[in-house]
Amino acid sequence: MYDHPTPAMSEQDGAHHAAQLLFRIENVPFTRWHTKARVVMGSATFFDAFDALALAFVLPVLVGLWHLTTVQVGVLIAAGYLGQVIGALLFGSLAERYGRVPIVAVAVGLMSAMSIVCALSGNFLMLFVMRFIQGIGVGGEVPIAAAYINELSQANGRGRFFILYELIFPLGLLAAAQVGSFVVPRFGWEYMFLVGGVPGLLILIFLARLPESPRWLISKGRFEKAEEIIRTIEASTSKRSLDPTNNRQEIASRVESLALGLRSQKRASWKELFSPVYRPRTMVVWVLWATSYFVANGINNWLPTLYKTVYNMPLQEALRVASLTNVLSVVAVLGCALLVDRVGRRRWAMGCFVLCGALLGVLAALGAKSALSVMILASSAYAVMGTTTVLLYLYTPEIYPTRMRAIGTGLATSWLRVASATAPAVAGIVLSGQGIAAVFLMFALANVIGLLAAMRMIETTNRALEDISP
């Protein structure tokens, strides 16, 4: 076999060989091998989520300790997301060049180390800078991990396989909420950052042993290394999606179709994201990322502080009530994992924007006068929108080919960072000037924009990645 294309290997032969390898990936059902890879990469994503939300459960203490204004609270929340914009763009590009696994490891190392440094911050400015740098690592890990898990998956049941992996993200948010409500009042805000940082560094040991994405290796012409990994996947089970003795014609047709598509592929370039084929897809997912995260992270990051400052709850009770939001989110995402391959990506996203917008609209109309109404309606809206934010990590890598999957996903997720940085800051300004009801009305209106974008999605359910993207 070949590790790199050679002059003796024609473009047609290379495409045919690559197609055979891709077919073998698609022909093996999900096994314990896939589960192991999902668990290891999921552990990194877990602490990514934990680190992303840790600040929300520290802020109610810092507001009193450092005498922070509502604008400063919004700016601190925004700091991490601003760093995530840079991380998503930088690490996405590096992952296309150097591979998925090593770049994820670098991102995890950076975000975990900086979490520990955040615990040593002694003032507003230092914590702002440290959260910004940490955000670079946080922003780089998730989109590349999403591309990696998508590339390991076969078409049939990919939605369920991926979202069960992505369930680890709301579990990370839930853990941050539960740990924050227990640790911060008892031991101090610094320990929240330590809990997120130290285990993340230990995960690097397991990431170092994770195999590279065979689809990425194939795209780089490293067929021998790809085949070595594919053989390991095949050896983990005796089951196959197609019986070669009864489906030879279908197999030959499928391989030839893949080979034809591979021969027509161009060299990767970020400019291709705006080509006639991919421009509509790119514009749609950018709007989806921006609107869904404007709503989701705007709500989730502000709720602990709202319960403490607007509704005058004691610190421990405010943190405990805020943590219930993430419990609902985990349940909703689990439901999404079980149903998304039946419902379809497009219809699920449309339904979520309608329901979330309605819940927030009702809350705004009621004036958000009580903590109970916020607890029920805002938490439910966040849980609904949380399924869309997870769905986008499945959908976005599906609509781009391997040659630009990481950079396409990274660039799309940069809009979530922009929206997540903007939402808390804008919410702080609106809260100061217009009151709490206006904040929820603003989030409700953002759902209308998201719904219009969701109506333009293409359906990718149960289609092979190579069939979705030319």
C-alpha positions as a Markdown table, in Angstrom:
| # | Residue | x | y | z |
|---|---|---|---|---|
| 1 | Met | 0.0 | 0.0 | 0.0 |
| 2 | Tyr | 0.9 | 3.7 | -0.3 |
| 3 | Asp | 1.6 | 6.2 | 2.4 |
| 4 | His | 2.1 | 9.1 | 0.0 |
| 5 | Pro | 1.1 | 9.4 | -3.7 |
| 6 | Thr | 4.0 | 8.5 | -6.0 |
| 7 | Pro | 4.6 | 9.2 | -9.7 |
| 8 | Ala | 3.8 | 5.5 | -10.4 |
| 9 | Met | 0.4 | 6.0 | -8.9 |
| 10 | Ser | -2.0 | 7.9 | -11.2 |
| 11 | Glu | -4.6 | 10.3 | -10.0 |
| 12 | Gln | -7.3 | 7.8 | -11.1 |
| 13 | Asp | -5.6 | 5.0 | -9.2 |
| 14 | Gly | -5.2 | 7.2 | -6.1 |
| 15 | Ala | -8.9 | 8.2 | -6.3 |
| 16 | His | -10.0 | 4.6 | -6.7 |
| 17 | His | -7.9 | 3.5 | -3.7 |
| 18 | Ala | -9.1 | 6.3 | -1.6 |
| 19 | Ala | -12.7 | 5.4 | -2.5 |
| 20 | Gln | -12.1 | 1.8 | -1.4 |
| 21 | Leu | -10.9 | 3.0 | 2.0 |
| 22 | Leu | -13.8 | 5.3 | 2.4 |
| 23 | Phe | -16.2 | 2.6 | 1.6 |
| 24 | Arg | -14.6 | 0.3 | 4.2 |
| 25 | Ile | -15.2 | 3.1 | 6.8 |
| 26 | Glu | -18.8 | 3.3 | 5.8 |
| 27 | Asn | -19.2 | -0.5 | 5.8 |
| 28 | Val | -18.3 | -1.1 | 9.5 |
| 29 | Pro | -21.1 | -0.5 | 12.0 |
| 30 | Phe | -20.5 | 1.5 | 15.2 |
| 31 | Thr | -18.3 | -0.6 | 17.6 |
| 32 | Arg | -16.5 | -0.4 | 20.8 |
| 33 | Trp | -13.6 | 1.2 | 18.9 |
| 34 | His | -15.8 | 4.1 | 18.0 |
| 35 | Thr | -17.1 | 4.3 | 21.5 |
| 36 | Lys | -13.6 | 4.5 | 22.9 |
| 37 | Ala | -12.6 | 7.3 | 20.5 |
| 38 | Arg | -15.9 | 9.1 | 21.4 |
| 39 | Val | -15.2 | 8.9 | 25.1 |
| 40 | Val | -11.6 | 10.2 | 24.9 |
| 41 | Met | -12.5 | 13.1 | 22.6 |
| 42 | Gly | -15.6 | 13.6 | 24.7 |
| 43 | Ser | -13.6 | 14.0 | 27.9 |
| 44 | Ala | -11.8 | 16.9 | 26.3 |
| 45 | Thr | -15.1 | 18.5 | 25.2 |
| 46 | Phe | -16.5 | 18.0 | 28.7 |
| 47 | Phe | -13.8 | 20.2 | 30.3 |
| 48 | Asp | -14.2 | 22.6 | 27.4 |
| 49 | Ala | -17.8 | 23.1 | 28.4 |
| 50 | Phe | -16.9 | 23.3 | 32.1 |
| 51 | Asp | -14.3 | 26.0 | 31.5 |
| 52 | Ala | -16.7 | 27.9 | 29.2 |
| 53 | Leu | -19.3 | 28.2 | 31.9 |
| 54 | Ala | -17.1 | 28.4 | 35.0 |
| 55 | Leu | -17.1 | 32.2 | 35.1 |
| 56 | Ala | -20.9 | 32.4 | 35.3 |
| 57 | Phe | -20.8 | 30.7 | 38.7 |
| 58 | Val | -17.9 | 32.8 | 39.9 |
| 59 | Leu | -19.4 | 36.2 | 38.9 |
| 60 | Pro | -22.0 | 36.4 | 41.7 |
| 61 | Val | -19.1 | 36.4 | 44.2 |
| 62 | Leu | -16.9 | 38.7 | 42.2 |
| 63 | Val | -19.7 | 41.3 | 41.8 |
| 64 | Gly | -19.5 | 42.0 | 45.5 |
| 65 | Leu | -15.8 | 41.3 | 46.0 |
| 66 | Trp | -14.6 | 43.6 | 43.2 |
| 67 | His | -17.6 | 45.9 | 43.1 |
| 68 | Leu | -18.3 | 45.1 | 39.4 |
| 69 | Thr | -21.0 | 47.0 | 37.4 |
| 70 | Thr | -23.4 | 45.2 | 35.1 |
| 71 | Val | -21.4 | 46.4 | 32.1 |
| 72 | Gln | -18.2 | 45.0 | 33.6 |
| 73 | Val | -20.0 | 41.6 | 34.2 |
| 74 | Gly | -20.9 | 41.6 | 30.5 |
| 75 | Val | -17.4 | 42.4 | 29.5 |
| 76 | Leu | -15.9 | 39.7 | 31.6 |
| 77 | Ile | -18.3 | 37.1 | 30.1 |
| 78 | Ala | -17.4 | 38.4 | 26.6 |
| 79 | Ala | -13.6 | 38.1 | 27.2 |
| 80 | Gly | -13.6 | 34.3 | 26.8 |
| 81 | Tyr | -15.8 | 34.4 | 23.7 |
| 82 | Leu | -13.6 | 37.0 | 22.0 |
| 83 | Gly | -10.6 | 34.6 | 22.5 |
| 84 | Gln | -12.7 | 31.7 | 21.2 |
| 85 | Val | -13.2 | 33.6 | 17.9 |
| 86 | Ile | -9.4 | 33.6 | 17.4 |
| 87 | Gly | -9.1 | 30.0 | 18.6 |
| 88 | Ala | -11.8 | 28.7 | 16.2 |
| 89 | Leu | -10.1 | 30.3 | 13.2 |
| 90 | Leu | -6.5 | 29.6 | 14.2 |
| 91 | Phe | -6.9 | 26.0 | 15.3 |
| 92 | Gly | -9.3 | 25.1 | 12.4 |
| 93 | Ser | -6.7 | 26.1 | 9.9 |
| 94 | Leu | -4.0 | 24.2 | 11.7 |
| 95 | Ala | -6.1 | 21.1 | 11.9 |
| 96 | Glu | -6.5 | 21.0 | 8.1 |
| 97 | Arg | -2.7 | 21.1 | 7.9 |
| 98 | Tyr | -1.4 | 19.0 | 10.8 |
| 99 | Gly | -4.4 | 16.7 | 11.7 |
| 100 | Arg | -7.3 | 16.7 | 14.1 |
| 101 | Val | -5.8 | 14.9 | 17.1 |
| 102 | Pro | -2.5 | 16.9 | 17.7 |
| 103 | Ile | -4.3 | 20.2 | 17.3 |
| 104 | Val | -7.1 | 19.3 | 19.7 |
| 105 | Ala | -4.4 | 18.3 | 22.2 |
| 106 | Val | -2.7 | 21.7 | 21.9 |
| 107 | Ala | -6.1 | 23.5 | 22.4 |
| 108 | Val | -6.9 | 21.4 | 25.5 |
| 109 | Gly | -3.5 | 22.0 | 27.0 |
| 110 | Leu | -3.9 | 25.8 | 26.5 |
| 111 | Met | -7.4 | 26.1 | 28.0 |
| 112 | Ser | -6.6 | 23.8 | 31.0 |
| 113 | Ala | -3.3 | 25.7 | 31.8 |
| 114 | Met | -5.0 | 29.0 | 31.6 |
| 115 | Ser | -7.9 | 27.8 | 33.8 |
| 116 | Ile | -5.3 | 27.3 | 36.6 |
| 117 | Val | -3.9 | 30.8 | 35.9 |
| 118 | Cys | -7.4 | 32.3 | 36.2 |
| 119 | Ala | -7.5 | 31.0 | 39.8 |
| 120 | Leu | -4.5 | 33.3 | 40.5 |
| 121 | Ser | -6.1 | 36.4 | 39.1 |
| 122 | Gly | -6.5 | 39.2 | 41.6 |
| 123 | Asn | -8.4 | 41.9 | 39.8 |
| 124 | Phe | -10.8 | 42.6 | 36.9 |
| 125 | Leu | -8.2 | 43.4 | 34.3 |
| 126 | Met | -6.0 | 40.3 | 35.0 |
| 127 | Leu | -9.0 | 38.0 | 34.9 |
| 128 | Phe | -10.2 | 39.6 | 31.6 |
| 129 | Val | -6.8 | 38.9 | 30.0 |
| 130 | Met | -6.6 | 35.4 | 31.3 |
| 131 | Arg | -10.1 | 34.5 | 30.2 |
| 132 | Phe | -9.3 | 35.9 | 26.8 |
| 133 | Ile | -6.2 | 33.7 | 26.4 |
| 134 | Gln | -8.1 | 30.7 | 27.8 |
| 135 | Gly | -10.8 | 31.3 | 25.3 |
| 136 | Ile | -8.4 | 30.7 | 22.4 |
| 137 | Gly | -8.0 | 27.1 | 23.6 |
| 138 | Val | -11.7 | 26.6 | 24.3 |
| 139 | Gly | -12.6 | 27.9 | 20.9 |
| 140 | Gly | -10.2 | 25.6 | 19.1 |
| 141 | Glu | -11.1 | 22.3 | 20.7 |
| 142 | Val | -14.9 | 21.9 | 20.1 |
| 143 | Pro | -15.1 | 22.5 | 16.3 |
| 144 | Ile | -12.1 | 20.2 | 15.5 |
| 145 | Ala | -13.4 | 17.5 | 17.9 |
| 146 | Ala | -16.8 | 17.8 | 16.1 |
| 147 | Ala | -15.1 | 17.3 | 12.7 |
| 148 | Tyr | -13.1 | 14.3 | 14.0 |
| 149 | Ile | -16.2 | 12.5 | 15.4 |
| 150 | Asn | -18.1 | 13.2 | 12.2 |
| 151 | Glu | -15.3 | 11.7 | 10.2 |
| 152 | Leu | -15.3 | 8.5 | 12.2 |
| 153 | Ser | -19.0 | 8.0 | 11.6 |
| 154 | Gln | -20.9 | 6.1 | 8.9 |
| 155 | Ala | -24.0 | 7.6 | 7.3 |
| 156 | Asn | -26.6 | 5.4 | 8.9 |
| 157 | Gly | -27.3 | 6.6 | 12.4 |
| 158 | Arg | -24.6 | 9.3 | 12.4 |
| 159 | Gly | -27.0 | 11.8 | 14.1 |
| 160 | Arg | -27.6 | 9.6 | 17.1 |
| 161 | Phe | -23.9 | 8.5 | 17.3 |
| 162 | Phe | -22.7 | 12.1 | 17.2 |
| 163 | Ile | -25.2 | 13.7 | 19.4 |
| 164 | Leu | -24.7 | 11.1 | 22.1 |
| 165 | Tyr | -21.0 | 12.2 | 21.9 |
| 166 | Glu | -22.0 | 15.8 | 21.9 |
| 167 | Leu | -24.2 | 15.2 | 25.0 |
| 168 | Ile | -21.0 | 15.5 | 26.9 |
| 169 | Phe | -21.0 | 19.2 | 26.3 |
| 170 | Pro | -24.3 | 20.0 | 28.2 |
| 171 | Leu | -23.1 | 17.4 | 30.8 |
| 172 | Gly | -19.9 | 19.6 | 31.1 |
| 173 | Leu | -22.2 | 22.6 | 31.6 |
| 174 | Leu | -24.2 | 20.7 | 34.1 |
| 175 | Ala | -21.1 | 19.7 | 36.0 |
| 176 | Ala | -19.9 | 23.3 | 36.1 |
| 177 | Ala | -23.3 | 24.4 | 37.4 |
| 178 | Gln | -23.4 | 21.7 | 40.1 |
| 179 | Val | -19.7 | 22.1 | 41.1 |
| 180 | Gly | -20.1 | 25.9 | 41.1 |
| 181 | Ser | -23.2 | 25.8 | 43.4 |
| 182 | Phe | -21.3 | 23.6 | 45.9 |
| 183 | Val | -17.6 | 24.7 | 45.7 |
| 184 | Val | -17.9 | 28.5 | 45.3 |
| 185 | Pro | -19.9 | 29.2 | 48.5 |
| 186 | Arg | -17.9 | 26.8 | 50.6 |
| 187 | Phe | -14.3 | 27.0 | 49.3 |
| 188 | Gly | -14.0 | 30.2 | 47.3 |
| 189 | Trp | -14.3 | 31.2 | 43.6 |
| 190 | Glu | -10.6 | 30.3 | 42.9 |
| 191 | Tyr | -11.3 | 26.5 | 43.3 |
| 192 | Met | -13.9 | 26.6 | 40.5 |
| 193 | Phe | -11.1 | 27.3 | 38.0 |
| 194 | Leu | -8.8 | 24.7 | 39.5 |
| 195 | Val | -11.4 | 22.0 | 39.2 |
| 196 | Gly | -11.7 | 22.8 | 35.5 |
| 197 | Gly | -8.0 | 23.1 | 34.8 |
| 198 | Val | -6.2 | 20.2 | 36.5 |
| 199 | Pro | -8.2 | 17.3 | 35.1 |
| 200 | Gly | -8.0 | 18.8 | 31.6 |
| 201 | Leu | -4.2 | 18.5 | 31.7 |
| 202 | Leu | -4.5 | 14.8 | 32.6 |
| 203 | Ile | -6.6 | 14.1 | 29.6 |
| 204 | Leu | -3.7 | 15.0 | 27.3 |
| 205 | Ile | -2.2 | 11.5 | 28.2 |
| 206 | Phe | -5.2 | 9.8 | 26.6 |
| 207 | Leu | -5.4 | 12.2 | 23.6 |
| 208 | Ala | -1.8 | 11.4 | 22.7 |
| 209 | Arg | -2.9 | 7.8 | 22.1 |
| 210 | Leu | -5.9 | 8.6 | 20.0 |
| 211 | Pro | -5.7 | 7.5 | 16.3 |
| 212 | Glu | -5.9 | 10.2 | 13.7 |
| 213 | Ser | -9.0 | 10.6 | 11.5 |
| 214 | Pro | -8.7 | 8.1 | 8.6 |
| 215 | Arg | -10.7 | 10.4 | 6.4 |
| 216 | Trp | -8.2 | 13.2 | 7.0 |
| 217 | Leu | -5.3 | 10.9 | 6.3 |
| 218 | Ile | -7.0 | 9.8 | 3.0 |
| 219 | Ser | -7.5 | 13.4 | 2.0 |
| 220 | Lys | -3.7 | 13.9 | 2.4 |
| 221 | Gly | -2.9 | 10.8 | 0.4 |
| 222 | Arg | -1.5 | 8.9 | 3.5 |
| 223 | Phe | -3.2 | 5.7 | 2.5 |
| 224 | Glu | -1.0 | 3.3 | 4.3 |
| 225 | Lys | -1.6 | 5.0 | 7.7 |
| 226 | Ala | -5.3 | 5.3 | 7.0 |
| 227 | Glu | -5.5 | 1.6 | 6.1 |
| 228 | Glu | -3.8 | 0.6 | 9.3 |
| 229 | Ile | -6.4 | 2.5 | 11.3 |
| 230 | Ile | -9.3 | 1.1 | 9.2 |
| 231 | Arg | -8.0 | -2.4 | 9.7 |
| 232 | Thr | -8.1 | -1.8 | 13.5 |
| 233 | Ile | -11.7 | -0.6 | 13.2 |
| 234 | Glu | -12.7 | -3.7 | 11.1 |
| 235 | Ala | -11.0 | -6.0 | 13.5 |
| 236 | Ser | -13.2 | -4.7 | 16.3 |
| 237 | Thr | -16.3 | -6.4 | 14.9 |
| 238 | Ser | -17.3 | -9.1 | 12.5 |
| 239 | Lys | -20.4 | -7.2 | 11.4 |
| 240 | Arg | -20.6 | -5.3 | 8.1 |
| 241 | Ser | -23.2 | -3.0 | 6.6 |
| 242 | Leu | -23.1 | -4.9 | 3.3 |
| 243 | Asp | -22.5 | -8.6 | 2.7 |
| 244 | Pro | -19.7 | -8.8 | 0.0 |
| 245 | Thr | -20.9 | -12.2 | -1.3 |
| 246 | Asn | -24.4 | -10.8 | -2.0 |
| 247 | Asn | -23.8 | -7.2 | -2.8 |
| 248 | Arg | -20.7 | -7.1 | -5.1 |
| 249 | Gln | -22.5 | -5.1 | -7.8 |
| 250 | Glu | -23.7 | -2.5 | -5.2 |
| 251 | Ile | -20.2 | -2.3 | -3.6 |
| 252 | Ala | -18.5 | -1.8 | -7.0 |
| 253 | Ser | -21.0 | 0.8 | -8.0 |
| 254 | Arg | -20.6 | 2.7 | -4.6 |
| 255 | Val | -16.8 | 2.6 | -4.8 |
| 256 | Glu | -16.8 | 3.8 | -8.4 |
| 257 | Ser | -19.2 | 6.7 | -7.4 |
| 258 | Leu | -16.8 | 7.7 | -4.6 |
| 259 | Ala | -13.8 | 7.5 | -6.9 |
| 260 | Leu | -15.5 | 9.7 | -9.5 |
| 261 | Gly | -16.3 | 12.3 | -6.8 |
| 262 | Leu | -12.7 | 12.2 | -5.5 |
| 263 | Arg | -11.2 | 12.7 | -8.9 |
| 264 | Ser | -13.3 | 15.9 | -9.4 |
| 265 | Gln | -12.3 | 17.4 | -6.0 |
| 266 | Lys | -10.2 | 20.5 | -5.9 |
| 267 | Arg | -7.4 | 21.4 | -3.5 |
| 268 | Ala | -8.6 | 22.9 | -0.2 |
| 269 | Ser | -9.0 | 26.6 | 0.1 |
| 270 | Trp | -11.0 | 28.7 | 2.6 |
| 271 | Lys | -12.2 | 30.7 | -0.4 |
| 272 | Glu | -14.2 | 27.7 | -1.5 |
| 273 | Leu | -16.5 | 28.3 | 1.4 |
| 274 | Phe | -17.8 | 31.2 | -0.7 |
| 275 | Ser | -18.0 | 29.4 | -4.0 |
| 276 | Pro | -21.4 | 29.0 | -5.7 |
| 277 | Val | -21.9 | 25.5 | -4.2 |
| 278 | Tyr | -21.0 | 26.4 | -0.6 |
| 279 | Arg | -21.8 | 30.0 | -0.2 |
| 280 | Pro | -25.5 | 29.4 | 0.6 |
| 281 | Arg | -24.6 | 26.7 | 3.1 |
| 282 | Thr | -22.0 | 29.0 | 4.7 |
| 283 | Met | -24.3 | 31.9 | 5.0 |
| 284 | Val | -27.1 | 29.8 | 6.5 |
| 285 | Val | -24.9 | 28.1 | 9.2 |
| 286 | Trp | -23.3 | 31.4 | 10.1 |
| 287 | Val | -26.8 | 32.9 | 10.9 |
| 288 | Leu | -27.8 | 29.7 | 12.7 |
| 289 | Trp | -24.7 | 29.7 | 14.9 |
| 290 | Ala | -25.0 | 33.4 | 15.7 |
| 291 | Thr | -28.7 | 33.4 | 16.6 |
| 292 | Ser | -28.8 | 30.1 | 18.5 |
| 293 | Tyr | -25.8 | 31.0 | 20.7 |
| 294 | Phe | -26.9 | 34.6 | 21.1 |
| 295 | Val | -30.0 | 33.2 | 22.8 |
| 296 | Ala | -28.5 | 30.2 | 24.6 |
| 297 | Asn | -25.3 | 31.7 | 26.0 |
| 298 | Gly | -27.0 | 35.0 | 26.7 |
| 299 | Ile | -29.5 | 33.3 | 29.0 |
| 300 | Asn | -27.1 | 30.7 | 30.5 |
| 301 | Asn | -24.3 | 33.1 | 31.4 |
| 302 | Trp | -26.6 | 35.7 | 33.0 |
| 303 | Leu | -29.1 | 33.6 | 35.0 |
| 304 | Pro | -26.9 | 33.1 | 38.1 |
| 305 | Thr | -26.3 | 36.8 | 38.3 |
| 306 | Leu | -29.9 | 37.7 | 37.6 |
| 307 | Tyr | -31.2 | 35.5 | 40.4 |
| 308 | Lys | -28.7 | 37.1 | 42.8 |
| 309 | Thr | -29.1 | 40.8 | 41.8 |
| 310 | Val | -32.5 | 41.2 | 40.2 |
| 311 | Tyr | -34.5 | 38.7 | 42.3 |
| 312 | Asn | -32.4 | 39.0 | 45.5 |
| 313 | Met | -31.8 | 35.3 | 46.1 |
| 314 | Pro | -29.1 | 34.2 | 48.6 |
| 315 | Leu | -25.9 | 33.2 | 46.8 |
| 316 | Gln | -26.2 | 29.5 | 47.3 |
| 317 | Glu | -29.8 | 29.4 | 46.3 |
| 318 | Ala | -29.2 | 31.5 | 43.2 |
| 319 | Leu | -26.4 | 29.1 | 42.0 |
| 320 | Arg | -28.5 | 26.0 | 42.8 |
| 321 | Val | -31.6 | 27.3 | 40.9 |
| 322 | Ala | -29.4 | 28.3 | 37.9 |
| 323 | Ser | -27.9 | 24.8 | 37.8 |
| 324 | Leu | -31.4 | 23.4 | 37.2 |
| 325 | Thr | -31.3 | 25.0 | 33.7 |
| 326 | Asn | -28.5 | 22.7 | 32.7 |
| 327 | Val | -30.4 | 19.6 | 34.0 |
| 328 | Leu | -33.2 | 20.4 | 31.7 |
| 329 | Ser | -30.7 | 20.9 | 28.8 |
| 330 | Val | -29.2 | 17.5 | 29.3 |
| 331 | Val | -32.6 | 15.8 | 29.2 |
| 332 | Ala | -33.5 | 17.8 | 26.0 |
| 333 | Val | -30.3 | 16.9 | 24.2 |
| 334 | Leu | -30.8 | 13.2 | 25.1 |
| 335 | Gly | -34.2 | 13.4 | 23.4 |
| 336 | Cys | -32.6 | 15.1 | 20.4 |
| 337 | Ala | -30.1 | 12.2 | 20.1 |
| 338 | Leu | -32.8 | 9.6 | 20.0 |
| 339 | Leu | -35.1 | 11.5 | 17.6 |
| 340 | Val | -33.0 | 13.6 | 15.2 |
| 341 | Asp | -32.4 | 10.8 | 12.6 |
| 342 | Arg | -36.2 | 10.4 | 12.4 |
| 343 | Val | -37.2 | 14.0 | 12.5 |
| 344 | Gly | -34.3 | 15.4 | 10.3 |
| 345 | Arg | -31.9 | 18.2 | 10.9 |
| 346 | Arg | -33.9 | 20.9 | 9.2 |
| 347 | Arg | -37.3 | 20.2 | 10.9 |
| 348 | Trp | -35.7 | 19.9 | 14.3 |
| 349 | Ala | -34.0 | 23.3 | 14.1 |
| 350 | Met | -37.1 | 25.0 | 12.8 |
| 351 | Gly | -39.2 | 23.6 | 15.6 |
| 352 | Cys | -36.7 | 24.6 | 18.2 |
| 353 | Phe | -36.6 | 28.3 | 17.1 |
| 354 | Val | -40.4 | 28.4 | 17.1 |
| 355 | Leu | -40.8 | 26.9 | 20.6 |
| 356 | Cys | -37.9 | 28.8 | 22.2 |
| 357 | Gly | -39.1 | 32.1 | 20.7 |
| 358 | Ala | -42.7 | 31.4 | 22.0 |
| 359 | Leu | -41.5 | 30.7 | 25.5 |
| 360 | Leu | -39.3 | 33.8 | 25.7 |
| 361 | Gly | -42.1 | 35.9 | 24.2 |
| 362 | Val | -44.5 | 34.8 | 26.9 |
| 363 | Leu | -41.9 | 35.5 | 29.6 |
| 364 | Ala | -41.4 | 39.1 | 28.2 |
| 365 | Ala | -45.2 | 39.6 | 28.0 |
| 366 | Leu | -45.6 | 38.6 | 31.6 |
| 367 | Gly | -42.9 | 41.1 | 32.5 |
| 368 | Ala | -40.5 | 38.5 | 34.0 |
| 369 | Lys | -41.7 | 39.7 | 37.4 |
| 370 | Ser | -40.9 | 36.6 | 39.5 |
| 371 | Ala | -37.9 | 34.3 | 39.8 |
| 372 | Leu | -40.3 | 31.4 | 39.3 |
| 373 | Ser | -41.5 | 32.6 | 35.9 |
| 374 | Val | -37.9 | 32.9 | 34.8 |
| 375 | Met | -37.0 | 29.6 | 36.3 |
| 376 | Ile | -39.7 | 27.8 | 34.3 |
| 377 | Leu | -39.9 | 29.7 | 31.0 |
| 378 | Ala | -36.3 | 30.9 | 30.5 |
| 379 | Ser | -34.8 | 27.5 | 31.6 |
| 380 | Ser | -37.2 | 25.7 | 29.3 |
| 381 | Ala | -36.3 | 28.0 | 26.4 |
| 382 | Tyr | -32.6 | 27.4 | 27.1 |
| 383 | Ala | -33.1 | 23.7 | 27.1 |
| 384 | Val | -34.9 | 23.8 | 23.8 |
| 385 | Met | -32.3 | 26.0 | 22.2 |
| 386 | Gly | -29.5 | 23.8 | 23.7 |
| 387 | Thr | -30.6 | 21.0 | 21.4 |
| 388 | Thr | -30.0 | 23.3 | 18.4 |
| 389 | Thr | -26.6 | 24.4 | 19.5 |
| 390 | Val | -25.6 | 20.7 | 19.8 |
| 391 | Leu | -27.3 | 19.9 | 16.4 |
| 392 | Leu | -25.1 | 22.5 | 14.7 |
| 393 | Tyr | -22.0 | 20.7 | 15.7 |
| 394 | Leu | -23.4 | 17.7 | 13.9 |
| 395 | Tyr | -24.8 | 19.6 | 10.9 |
| 396 | Thr | -21.9 | 22.0 | 10.1 |
| 397 | Pro | -19.2 | 19.3 | 9.5 |
| 398 | Glu | -21.7 | 17.4 | 7.4 |
| 399 | Ile | -22.1 | 20.1 | 4.8 |
| 400 | Tyr | -18.4 | 20.5 | 4.0 |
| 401 | Pro | -16.0 | 18.1 | 2.4 |
| 402 | Thr | -13.0 | 16.6 | 4.4 |
| 403 | Arg | -10.5 | 19.0 | 2.7 |
| 404 | Met | -12.1 | 22.0 | 4.4 |
| 405 | Arg | -14.3 | 20.5 | 7.1 |
| 406 | Ala | -12.3 | 21.7 | 10.1 |
| 407 | Ile | -11.8 | 25.3 | 8.7 |
| 408 | Gly | -15.4 | 25.5 | 7.6 |
| 409 | Thr | -16.6 | 24.4 | 11.0 |
| 410 | Gly | -14.1 | 26.6 | 12.8 |
| 411 | Leu | -15.1 | 29.6 | 10.9 |
| 412 | Ala | -18.8 | 28.9 | 11.5 |
| 413 | Thr | -18.3 | 28.5 | 15.2 |
| 414 | Ser | -16.5 | 31.8 | 15.3 |
| 415 | Trp | -19.9 | 33.4 | 14.9 |
| 416 | Leu | -21.1 | 31.6 | 18.0 |
| 417 | Arg | -18.2 | 33.2 | 19.8 |
| 418 | Val | -19.1 | 36.7 | 18.4 |
| 419 | Ala | -22.7 | 36.2 | 19.4 |
| 420 | Ser | -21.8 | 34.8 | 22.8 |
| 421 | Ala | -19.5 | 37.7 | 23.5 |
| 422 | Thr | -22.1 | 40.2 | 22.3 |
| 423 | Ala | -25.2 | 38.8 | 24.0 |
| 424 | Pro | -24.0 | 39.2 | 27.7 |
| 425 | Ala | -22.7 | 42.7 | 27.0 |
| 426 | Val | -25.9 | 43.8 | 25.2 |
| 427 | Ala | -28.0 | 42.1 | 27.9 |
| 428 | Gly | -26.2 | 44.1 | 30.6 |
| 429 | Ile | -26.9 | 47.4 | 28.7 |
| 430 | Val | -30.5 | 46.5 | 28.1 |
| 431 | Leu | -31.0 | 45.4 | 31.7 |
| 432 | Ser | -29.7 | 48.7 | 33.0 |
| 433 | Gly | -31.7 | 50.8 | 30.6 |
| 434 | Gln | -34.9 | 49.0 | 29.8 |
| 435 | Gly | -35.4 | 46.3 | 32.5 |
| 436 | Ile | -35.5 | 42.6 | 32.7 |
| 437 | Ala | -38.6 | 42.1 | 30.4 |
| 438 | Ala | -36.8 | 43.8 | 27.5 |
| 439 | Val | -33.9 | 41.4 | 27.8 |
| 440 | Phe | -36.1 | 38.4 | 27.2 |
| 441 | Leu | -38.0 | 40.2 | 24.4 |
| 442 | Met | -34.6 | 40.8 | 22.7 |
| 443 | Phe | -33.8 | 37.0 | 23.0 |
| 444 | Ala | -37.3 | 36.1 | 21.6 |
| 445 | Leu | -36.8 | 38.3 | 18.5 |
| 446 | Ala | -33.5 | 36.7 | 17.8 |
| 447 | Asn | -35.3 | 33.4 | 17.3 |
| 448 | Val | -37.2 | 34.8 | 14.3 |
| 449 | Ile | -34.0 | 35.4 | 12.5 |
| 450 | Gly | -32.8 | 31.9 | 13.4 |
| 451 | Leu | -36.1 | 30.4 | 12.1 |
| 452 | Leu | -35.7 | 32.1 | 8.7 |
| 453 | Ala | -32.2 | 30.6 | 8.4 |
| 454 | Ala | -33.3 | 27.2 | 9.5 |
| 455 | Met | -35.9 | 27.1 | 6.6 |
| 456 | Arg | -32.9 | 27.3 | 4.2 |
| 457 | Met | -31.0 | 24.3 | 5.6 |
| 458 | Ile | -30.3 | 21.3 | 3.4 |
| 459 | Glu | -31.2 | 17.9 | 4.7 |
| 460 | Thr | -28.2 | 15.6 | 5.5 |
| 461 | Thr | -29.8 | 12.9 | 7.6 |
| 462 | Asn | -28.5 | 9.3 | 6.8 |
| 463 | Arg | -26.4 | 10.5 | 3.9 |
| 464 | Ala | -22.7 | 9.7 | 3.5 |
| 465 | Leu | -20.4 | 12.7 | 4.0 |
| 466 | Glu | -18.9 | 12.3 | 0.5 |
| 467 | Asp | -22.4 | 12.3 | -1.0 |
| 468 | Ile | -23.4 | 15.6 | 0.7 |
| 469 | Ser | -20.4 | 17.6 | -0.4 |
| 470 | Pro | -19.0 | 17.5 | -3.9 |
